[in-house]
Amino acid sequence: MAKESVTVADIFRRAQTIRQQNPNTSYKEIKERLVSEFSGKDFPSFDRLTIPEMDGRAPEEDWTAGLPIVRRGIQNSDWKEIMQGIIISLEQVENYEQQHGAENSKEWHDRSKGIGKELDKTLGKWMPEELKALVEKAKR
C-alpha cells in the first residue's frame, strides 16, 4: 500500500489544532513544532497547494498569503520555509477574523465591487467585438 503524503491543508489544520489547544502559543513556537513533527516526511505535492475550507473563514487573498512561500519551500525541500508560509496564512486568517468576524458563507461576497468600471474598460481594450457581443447578449 502506497504511503499517503501530507497535504498543505493537513499541515494548516495541524497548525490550527496547536493554536486551539493553547491560544497563547506564539507563531514561532507553532512553526518550530510543525517543523519537528513533519521533518523526515514526504513533502506535499504541488497539485494540492490549497486550503479549501478557508474560503468560509476569510477572503481568499488572506488565506492564500503564505502559499507562494509554501510552494518555494516545497521546491527547495525546506520544511522551515513551508511552515513559514503556513504560519503567514494562519496569522492572516486569525487577524481577519479578529478584525472583521468570520466570513458569512451564506451571504454572497462580491469581490468585483468597486472595480466594475475599470474591468469593463480593460476588457474593452483586448476583447474581440464578437466576444463582447456574446457577453452583452448573455447579460440580457
Secondary structure, DSSP 8 states (H G I E B T S, - for coil): -------HHHHHHHHHHHHHH-TT--HHHHHHHHHHHHTTS----GGG---GGGGGTS-HHHHTTTHHHHHHHHHTT-HHHHHHHHHHHHHHHHHHHHHH-S--TTS---TTTT-HHHHHHHHHHHS-HHHHHHHHHHH-
